[in-house]
Amino acid sequence: MGEDPELFFPVGTTGPALDEVAAAKRVCARCPVRRECLNWALGNGQTAGVWGGMGEEERTELLRRAGSADAARHEAFAGTKR
């Protein structure tokens, strides 16, 4: 999509980093491979950055709540169209 990859890996957890996370999520919202991206991140234990529209803490919480990567992928897209 022509975005700088650095946008998806902000440094820090406050101020400008939060703005970068929000900007990355806006890019993800319009990305045609968002579902595949998040599936890959969940299935491969990717803990850093924004993947498929979810930040680090969101993916960690989703995995914790769901109990497995497969369950997390199902929960992440429950009720959404492909």
MMTF fields as JSON, N, C-alpha, C and O atoms, coordinates in Angstrom:
{
  "mmtfVersion": "1.0.0",
  "mmtfProducer": "UNKNOWN",
  "numBonds": 327,
  "numAtoms": 328,
  "numGroups": 82,
  "numChains": 1,
  "numModels": 1,
  "chainsPerModel": [1],
  "groupsPerChain": [82],
  "chainIdList": ["A"],
  "bondAtomList": [4, 2, 8, 6, 12, 10, 16, 14, 20, 18, 24, 22, 28, 26, 32, 30, 36, 34, 40, 38, 44, 42, 48, 46, 52, 50, 56, 54, 60, 58, 64, 62, 68, 66, 72, 70, 76, 74, 80, 78, 84, 82, 88, 86, 92, 90, 96, 94, 100, 98, 104, 102, 108, 106, 112, 110, 116, 114, 120, 118, 124, 122, 128, 126, 132, 130, 136, 134, 140, 138, 144, 142, 148, 146, 152, 150, 156, 154, 160, 158, 164, 162, 168, 166, 172, 170, 176, 174, 180, 178, 184, 182, 188, 186, 192, 190, 196, 194, 200, 198, 204, 202, 208, 206, 212, 210, 216, 214, 220, 218, 224, 222, 228, 226, 232, 230, 236, 234, 240, 238, 244, 242, 248, 246, 252, 250, 256, 254, 260, 258, 264, 262, 268, 266, 272, 270, 276, 274, 280, 278, 284, 282, 288, 286, 292, 290, 296, 294, 300, 298, 304, 302, 308, 306, 312, 310, 316, 314, 320, 318, 324, 322],
  "bondOrderList": [1, 1, 1, 1, 1, 1, 1, 1, 1, 1, 1, 1, 1, 1, 1, 1, 1, 1, 1, 1, 1, 1, 1, 1, 1, 1, 1, 1, 1, 1, 1, 1, 1, 1, 1, 1, 1, 1, 1, 1, 1, 1, 1, 1, 1, 1, 1, 1, 1, 1, 1, 1, 1, 1, 1, 1, 1, 1, 1, 1, 1, 1, 1, 1, 1, 1, 1, 1, 1, 1, 1, 1, 1, 1, 1, 1, 1, 1, 1, 1, 1],
  "groupList": [{"groupName": "MET", "atomNameList": ["N", "CA", "C", "O"], "elementList": ["N", "C", "C", "O"], "formalChargeList": [0, 0, 0, 0], "bondAtomList": [1, 0, 2, 1, 3, 2], "bondOrderList": [1, 1, 2], "singleLetterCode": "M", "chemCompType": "L-PEPTIDE LINKING"}, {"groupName": "GLY", "atomNameList": ["N", "CA", "C", "O"], "elementList": ["N", "C", "C", "O"], "formalChargeList": [0, 0, 0, 0], "bondAtomList": [1, 0, 2, 1, 3, 2], "bondOrderList": [1, 1, 2], "singleLetterCode": "G", "chemCompType": "PEPTIDE LINKING"}, {"groupName": "GLU", "atomNameList": ["N", "CA", "C", "O"], "elementList": ["N", "C", "C", "O"], "formalChargeList": [0, 0, 0, 0], "bondAtomList": [1, 0, 2, 1, 3, 2], "bondOrderList": [1, 1, 2], "singleLetterCode": "E", "chemCompType": "L-PEPTIDE LINKING"}, {"groupName": "ASP", "atomNameList": ["N", "CA", "C", "O"], "elementList": ["N", "C", "C", "O"], "formalChargeList": [0, 0, 0, 0], "bondAtomList": [1, 0, 2, 1, 3, 2], "bondOrderList": [1, 1, 2], "singleLetterCode": "D", "chemCompType": "L-PEPTIDE LINKING"}, {"groupName": "PRO", "atomNameList": ["N", "CA", "C", "O"], "elementList": ["N", "C", "C", "O"], "formalChargeList": [0, 0, 0, 0], "bondAtomList": [1, 0, 2, 1, 3, 2], "bondOrderList": [1, 1, 2], "singleLetterCode": "P", "chemCompType": "L-PEPTIDE LINKING"}, {"groupName": "LEU", "atomNameList": ["N", "CA", "C", "O"], "elementList": ["N", "C", "C", "O"], "formalChargeList": [0, 0, 0, 0], "bondAtomList": [1, 0, 2, 1, 3, 2], "bondOrderList": [1, 1, 2], "singleLetterCode": "L", "chemCompType": "L-PEPTIDE LINKING"}, {"groupName": "PHE", "atomNameList": ["N", "CA", "C", "O"], "elementList": ["N", "C", "C", "O"], "formalChargeList": [0, 0, 0, 0], "bondAtomList": [1, 0, 2, 1, 3, 2], "bondOrderList": [1, 1, 2], "singleLetterCode": "F", "chemCompType": "L-PEPTIDE LINKING"}, {"groupName": "VAL", "atomNameList": ["N", "CA", "C", "O"], "elementList": ["N", "C", "C", "O"], "formalChargeList": [0, 0, 0, 0], "bondAtomList": [1, 0, 2, 1, 3, 2], "bondOrderList": [1, 1, 2], "singleLetterCode": "V", "chemCompType": "L-PEPTIDE LINKING"}, {"groupName": "THR", "atomNameList": ["N", "CA", "C", "O"], "elementList": ["N", "C", "C", "O"], "formalChargeList": [0, 0, 0, 0], "bondAtomList": [1, 0, 2, 1, 3, 2], "bondOrderList": [1, 1, 2], "singleLetterCode": "T", "chemCompType": "L-PEPTIDE LINKING"}, {"groupName": "ALA", "atomNameList": ["N", "CA", "C", "O"], "elementList": ["N", "C", "C", "O"], "formalChargeList": [0, 0, 0, 0], "bondAtomList": [1, 0, 2, 1, 3, 2], "bondOrderList": [1, 1, 2], "singleLetterCode": "A", "chemCompType": "L-PEPTIDE LINKING"}, {"groupName": "LYS", "atomNameList": ["N", "CA", "C", "O"], "elementList": ["N", "C", "C", "O"], "formalChargeList": [0, 0, 0, 0], "bondAtomList": [1, 0, 2, 1, 3, 2], "bondOrderList": [1, 1, 2], "singleLetterCode": "K", "chemCompType": "L-PEPTIDE LINKING"}, {"groupName": "ARG", "atomNameList": ["N", "CA", "C", "O"], "elementList": ["N", "C", "C", "O"], "formalChargeList": [0, 0, 0, 0], "bondAtomList": [1, 0, 2, 1, 3, 2], "bondOrderList": [1, 1, 2], "singleLetterCode": "R", "chemCompType": "L-PEPTIDE LINKING"}, {"groupName": "CYS", "atomNameList": ["N", "CA", "C", "O"], "elementList": ["N", "C", "C", "O"], "formalChargeList": [0, 0, 0, 0], "bondAtomList": [1, 0, 2, 1, 3, 2], "bondOrderList": [1, 1, 2], "singleLetterCode": "C", "chemCompType": "L-PEPTIDE LINKING"}, {"groupName": "ASN", "atomNameList": ["N", "CA", "C", "O"], "elementList": ["N", "C", "C", "O"], "formalChargeList": [0, 0, 0, 0], "bondAtomList": [1, 0, 2, 1, 3, 2], "bondOrderList": [1, 1, 2], "singleLetterCode": "N", "chemCompType": "L-PEPTIDE LINKING"}, {"groupName": "TRP", "atomNameList": ["N", "CA", "C", "O"], "elementList": ["N", "C", "C", "O"], "formalChargeList": [0, 0, 0, 0], "bondAtomList": [1, 0, 2, 1, 3, 2], "bondOrderList": [1, 1, 2], "singleLetterCode": "W", "chemCompType": "L-PEPTIDE LINKING"}, {"groupName": "GLN", "atomNameList": ["N", "CA", "C", "O"], "elementList": ["N", "C", "C", "O"], "formalChargeList": [0, 0, 0, 0], "bondAtomList": [1, 0, 2, 1, 3, 2], "bondOrderList": [1, 1, 2], "singleLetterCode": "Q", "chemCompType": "L-PEPTIDE LINKING"}, {"groupName": "SER", "atomNameList": ["N", "CA", "C", "O"], "elementList": ["N", "C", "C", "O"], "formalChargeList": [0, 0, 0, 0], "bondAtomList": [1, 0, 2, 1, 3, 2], "bondOrderList": [1, 1, 2], "singleLetterCode": "S", "chemCompType": "L-PEPTIDE LINKING"}, {"groupName": "HIS", "atomNameList": ["N", "CA", "C", "O"], "elementList": ["N", "C", "C", "O"], "formalChargeList": [0, 0, 0, 0], "bondAtomList": [1, 0, 2, 1, 3, 2], "bondOrderList": [1, 1, 2], "singleLetterCode": "H", "chemCompType": "L-PEPTIDE LINKING"}],
  "groupTypeList": [0, 1, 2, 3, 4, 2, 5, 6, 6, 4, 7, 1, 8, 8, 1, 4, 9, 5, 3, 2, 7, 9, 9, 9, 10, 11, 7, 12, 9, 11, 12, 4, 7, 11, 11, 2, 12, 5, 13, 14, 9, 5, 1, 13, 1, 15, 8, 9, 1, 7, 14, 1, 1, 0, 1, 2, 2, 2, 11, 8, 2, 5, 5, 11, 11, 9, 1, 16, 9, 3, 9, 9, 11, 17, 2, 9, 6, 9, 1, 8, 10, 11],
  "groupIdList": [1, 2, 3, 4, 5, 6, 7, 8, 9, 10, 11, 12, 13, 14, 15, 16, 17, 18, 19, 20, 21, 22, 23, 24, 25, 26, 27, 28, 29, 30, 31, 32, 33, 34, 35, 36, 37, 38, 39, 40, 41, 42, 43, 44, 45, 46, 47, 48, 49, 50, 51, 52, 53, 54, 55, 56, 57, 58, 59, 60, 61, 62, 63, 64, 65, 66, 67, 68, 69, 70, 71, 72, 73, 74, 75, 76, 77, 78, 79, 80, 81, 82],
  "secStructList": [7, 7, 7, 7, 4, 4, 4, 4, 1, 7, 1, 1, 1, 1, 6, 2, 2, 2, 2, 2, 2, 2, 2, 2, 2, 2, 2, 2, 2, 6, 7, 6, 6, 2, 2, 2, 2, 2, 2, 2, 2, 2, 2, 6, 6, 7, 7, 1, 1, 7, 5, 6, 6, 5, 7, 2, 2, 2, 2, 2, 2, 2, 2, 2, 2, 2, 1, 1, 2, 2, 2, 2, 2, 2, 2, 2, 6, 6, 6, 7, 7, 7],
  "xCoordList": [0.822, 0.0, 0.862, 0.338, 2.152, 3.031, 3.319, 3.823, 3.021, 3.26, 4.656, 5.214, 5.205, 6.505, 6.337, 5.542, 7.059, 6.933, 7.18, 6.644, 7.976, 8.259, 6.976, 6.891, 5.98, 4.712, 4.081, 3.421, 4.28, 3.647, 4.424, 3.989, 5.572, 6.41, 6.85, 8.039, 5.894, 6.238, 7.125, 7.061, 7.941, 8.83, 8.193, 7.942, 7.932, 7.338, 5.868, 5.292, 5.276, 3.869, 3.058, 1.917, 3.636, 2.93, 3.166, 3.989, 2.429, 2.629, 2.64, 1.67, 3.759, 3.842, 3.638, 3.114, 4.04, 3.857, 2.373, 1.978, 1.555, 0.112, -0.479, -1.384, 0.038, -0.407, -0.034, -0.812, 1.158, 1.598, 0.749, 0.404, 0.415, -0.445, -1.796, -2.312, -2.363, -3.654, -3.552, -4.455, -2.468, -2.269, -2.123, -2.678, -1.387, -1.212, -2.55, -2.837, -3.361, -4.672, -5.581, -6.395, -5.453, -6.237, -5.826, -6.671, -4.53, -4.052, -4.621, -5.112, -4.555, -5.069, -6.555, -7.008, -7.304, -8.753, -9.116, -10.174, -8.267, -8.565, -7.742, -7.791, -7.0, -6.114, -6.879, -7.615, -6.712, -7.434, -6.925, -7.599, -5.766, -5.236, -5.171, -4.373, -6.014, -6.015, -6.241, -5.528, -7.212, -7.527, -6.322, -5.949, -5.719, -4.569, -3.386, -2.657, -3.209, -2.123, -2.294, -1.351, -3.495, -3.75, -3.638, -3.079, -4.166, -4.042, -2.585, -2.223, -1.75, -0.323, 0.298, 1.019, 0.018, 0.6, 0.175, 1.0, -1.099, -1.589, -0.992, -0.624, -0.899, -0.4, 1.095, 1.595, 1.817, 3.279, 3.873, 5.083, 3.026, 3.518, 4.147, 5.045, 3.687, 4.247, 3.78, 2.584, 4.713, 4.359, 4.604, 4.134, 5.314, 5.645, 4.844, 4.564, 4.482, 3.888, 2.39, 1.721, 1.889, 0.475, 0.336, 1.003, -0.526, -0.77, -2.264, -2.971, -2.754, -4.171, -5.097, -6.224, -4.638, -5.472, -5.465, -6.234, -4.606, -4.525, -3.118, -2.121, -3.072, -1.799, -1.325, -2.008, -0.149, 0.485, -0.399, -0.618, -0.903, -1.708, -3.017, -3.484, -3.605, -4.87, -4.688, -5.512, -3.607, -3.355, -3.057, -3.528, -2.277, -1.956, -3.228, -3.409, -4.1, -5.361, -6.256, -6.874, -6.332, -7.14, -6.65, -7.454, -5.345, -4.782, -5.025, -5.343, -4.875, -5.1, -6.546, -6.829, -7.445, -8.873, -9.314, -10.104, -8.812, -9.241, -8.574, -9.162, -7.368, -6.69, -5.811, -4.955, -5.994, -5.14, -5.171, -6.072, -4.182, -4.134, -5.337, -5.909, -5.729, -6.89, -8.161, -8.937, -8.367, -9.548, -9.492, -10.522, -8.304, -8.145, -8.489, -9.157, -8.036, -8.363, -9.874, -10.442, -10.516, -11.967, -12.665, -13.57, -12.237, -12.858, -12.634, -13.532, -11.437, -11.109, -12.029, -12.323, -12.478, -13.275, -14.702, -15.399, -15.139, -16.518, -17.472, -17.371, -18.378, -19.378, -18.9, -19.623, -17.7, -17.222, -17.211, -17.069, -17.363, -17.285, -15.847, -15.058, -15.519, -14.166, -13.828, -12.723],
  "yCoordList": [-1.191, 0.0, 1.248, 2.36, 1.084, 2.232, 2.903, 4.026, 2.265, 2.839, 2.486, 1.452, 3.354, 3.1, 1.992, 2.146, 0.886, -0.215, 0.207, -0.409, 1.239, 1.729, 2.151, 2.083, 2.586, 3.024, 1.92, 2.202, 0.674, -0.46, -0.967, -1.899, -0.351, -0.748, 0.488, 0.807, 1.19, 2.398, 2.081, 0.999, 3.046, 2.906, 3.642, 4.845, 2.92, 3.521, 3.177, 2.481, 3.687, 3.387, 4.63, 4.52, 5.808, 7.046, 8.054, 7.839, 9.155, 10.274, 9.902, 9.345, 10.217, 9.966, 8.496, 8.203, 7.584, 6.156, 5.818, 5.026, 6.404, 6.16, 6.708, 6.107, 7.86, 8.421, 7.501, 7.331, 6.907, 5.99, 4.721, 4.214, 4.21, 3.026, 3.333, 2.532, 4.485, 4.868, 5.004, 4.578, 5.589, 5.734, 4.368, 4.139, 3.47, 2.122, 1.398, 0.709, 1.547, 0.893, 1.445, 0.708, 2.736, 3.31, 2.689, 2.426, 2.457, 1.788, 0.374, -0.069, -0.326, -1.701, -1.761, -2.703, -0.771, -0.776, -0.816, -1.331, -0.287, -0.276, -1.296, -1.316, -2.127, -3.091, -4.361, -4.914, -4.823, -6.017, -7.329, -8.353, -7.32, -8.553, -8.467, -9.153, -7.623, -7.431, -8.748, -9.054, -9.519, -10.791, -11.732, -12.326, -11.87, -12.756, -12.293, -13.108, -10.983, -10.401, -10.745, -11.19, -10.537, -10.85, -12.348, -12.77, -13.15, -14.604, -15.015, -15.844, -14.435, -14.773, -14.383, -15.174, -13.167, -12.69, -13.562, -13.907, -13.917, -14.754, -16.153, -16.718, -16.703, -18.062, -18.213, -19.312, -17.103, -17.161, -16.458, -16.241, -16.106, -15.524, -14.152, -13.793, -13.386, -12.05, -11.147, -10.894, -10.669, -9.874, -8.384, -7.593, -7.981, -6.57, -5.972, -6.635, -4.714, -3.969, -4.133, -4.814, -3.476, -3.529, -4.5, -4.352, -5.479, -6.505, -6.677, -6.903, -6.574, -6.814, -5.909, -6.291, -4.724, -3.765, -3.898, -3.224, -4.757, -4.926, -4.618, -5.017, -3.899, -3.602, -4.751, -5.763, -4.572, -5.616, -6.053, -7.246, -5.086, -5.409, -6.081, -6.992, -5.635, -6.23, -7.693, -8.541, -7.983, -9.377, -10.236, -11.369, -9.701, -10.447, -10.771, -11.901, -9.792, -10.0, -10.986, -11.849, -10.87, -11.792, -13.224, -14.136, -13.429, -14.77, -15.299, -16.474, -14.435, -14.848, -15.278, -16.326, -14.45, -14.715, -15.954, -16.756, -16.108, -17.208, -18.531, -19.594, -18.477, -19.699, -20.355, -21.168, -20.028, -20.583, -19.664, -18.838, -19.813, -18.99, -19.266, -18.338, -20.537, -20.871, -20.221, -19.637, -20.324, -19.717, -18.197, -17.554, -17.62, -16.169, -15.7, -14.68, -16.441, -16.071, -16.118, -15.229, -17.143, -17.259, -16.086, -15.47, -15.789, -14.702, -13.35, -12.508, -13.136, -11.846, -11.513, -10.344, -12.527, -12.275, -12.789, -12.868, -13.135, -13.59, -12.469, -11.341, -12.798, -11.819, -10.821, -9.874, -11.004, -10.091, -10.799, -12.019, -10.009, -10.559, -10.545, -9.695, -11.464, -11.571, -10.406, -10.336],
  "zCoordList": [0.0, 0.0, 0.0, 0.064, -0.07, -0.144, 1.181, 1.199, 2.268, 3.594, 4.079, 3.713, 4.9, 5.517, 6.554, 7.48, 6.426, 7.391, 8.834, 9.755, 9.041, 10.398, 11.114, 12.34, 10.343, 10.923, 11.764, 12.764, 11.367, 12.031, 13.244, 13.921, 13.514, 14.65, 15.43, 15.466, 16.059, 16.811, 18.008, 18.593, 18.344, 19.499, 20.666, 20.588, 21.743, 22.925, 23.053, 22.217, 24.128, 24.405, 24.753, 25.202, 24.549, 24.856, 23.74, 22.851, 23.803, 22.895, 21.425, 20.91, 20.737, 19.3, 18.924, 17.849, 19.784, 19.487, 19.386, 18.531, 20.239, 20.178, 18.885, 18.305, 18.432, 17.157, 16.003, 15.064, 16.071, 15.02, 15.011, 13.944, 16.186, 16.266, 15.623, 14.844, 15.947, 15.37, 13.853, 13.132, 13.367, 11.921, 11.257, 10.182, 11.883, 11.33, 11.267, 10.288, 12.292, 12.31, 11.217, 10.661, 10.9, 9.803, 8.47, 7.614, 8.299, 7.085, 7.039, 6.0, 8.154, 8.218, 7.879, 7.229, 8.313, 8.102, 6.624, 6.263, 5.779, 4.345, 3.551, 2.321, 4.247, 3.593, 3.198, 4.015, 1.962, 1.517, 2.128, 2.015, 2.765, 3.368, 4.893, 5.531, 5.462, 6.92, 7.65, 8.606, 7.217, 7.871, 7.808, 8.82, 6.642, 6.476, 7.324, 7.89, 7.403, 8.196, 9.677, 10.332, 10.193, 11.599, 11.848, 12.86, 10.932, 11.069, 11.17, 12.005, 10.318, 10.335, 11.674, 12.282, 12.13, 13.385, 14.562, 15.409, 14.62, 15.721, 15.663, 16.693, 14.483, 14.333, 14.482, 14.723, 14.338, 14.392, 15.603, 15.671, 16.552, 17.798, 17.648, 18.41, 16.679, 16.467, 17.605, 17.754, 18.395, 19.569, 19.393, 20.211, 18.367, 18.182, 17.037, 16.039, 17.199, 16.105, 15.949, 16.726, 14.907, 14.548, 13.379, 12.356, 13.539, 12.519, 12.359, 13.342, 11.142, 10.886, 11.667, 11.982, 11.981, 12.697, 14.206, 14.892, 14.733, 16.187, 16.681, 16.079, 17.791, 18.422, 19.294, 19.448, 19.855, 20.67, 21.829, 22.036, 22.582, 23.754, 23.356, 24.04, 22.26, 21.812, 21.416, 21.757, 20.696, 20.308, 21.523, 21.616, 22.458, 23.674, 24.451, 24.905, 24.603, 25.324, 24.58, 25.204, 23.273, 22.478, 22.642, 22.835, 22.567, 22.738, 24.148, 24.326, 25.147, 26.533, 26.731, 27.312, 26.237, 26.406, 25.622, 26.12, 24.413, 23.541, 23.902, 23.699, 24.427, 24.851, 23.813, 24.163, 22.538, 21.487, 20.276, 20.134, 19.409, 18.201, 17.31, 16.738, 17.185, 16.349, 16.891, 16.135, 18.186, 18.798, 18.687, 18.485, 18.815, 18.705, 17.3, 17.129, 16.294, 14.914, 14.7, 14.065, 15.222, 15.084, 15.776, 15.213, 16.992, 17.758, 17.098, 17.086, 16.547, 15.945, 14.78, 14.531, 14.071, 12.882, 12.975, 11.963, 14.161, 14.341, 13.933, 14.414, 13.057, 12.641, 11.606, 11.294, 11.063, 10.026, 8.688, 8.608, 7.645, 6.293, 5.838, 6.251, 5.008, 4.468, 3.607, 3.069]
}
